[in-house]
């Protein structure tokens, strides 16, 4: 395998790691129960996604 001829600076190495976004995820309200839910996620309170029951959540009664 070839070896690098020159040393990379620390700043240049850290520039590779800047692909993340330091922002909060977008949150909406569940159409079934009104709880705060991230986009494209199943509601943790009632288990609904896009108006349909996706998972059974223990401890909650179905409306």
N, C-alpha and C positions, 0 to 999 in steps of 0.2 A: 504494500500500500504506500502511496506517496505521502510524504511528510510536508507540512506547511513550511514555506520558506520564511514567512514573516509572522510575527506575533500579532494577534488581534487585540485591540484595546478593549478594556472592560466596557466602555460605552458602546462600542460597536457590537459586542457580544450581547449586551442587554437590549439592544434595539430589536433583536429577533423575538423577544418575549413581550412585545407590546400589542398582541393581537386581541387582548381582552377589552371589554368595555366596562368601565367602572360606573354603571348606571343601575338603578333599581329596575326590576322587571315590571312590565305593564300589568296592572291589576284591573279586573272588571268585577261586576257583581254576578252571582249565580242567578240564572233565570228561574230556578226552581225555589231556592230558599233565601236568596238575597245575600249570601255570605260572600266575602272577598275571595276571589279566585284568580290565579295567574292565567293568562291566555293559553289556550290549547292544553289545559290540564283538567282532570276530573275534580269535581268539587269535593274537598275532604269532609265537609259537613254532611252532605246528603248522598254523594256518590253519583250525581248526574253529570252528563256531558252532552251538550247541545240538545237539551230537552229530553234525553233518554237516560234510563238507569244504566250506568256502566258497571258499577261495582256495588256489592252489598256492604253497607257500613254498619258495623255492630253498634248497638245502643241507641239507634234512632228508629222511630216509627215512620212508616211510609205514609205520605199525605194522601 
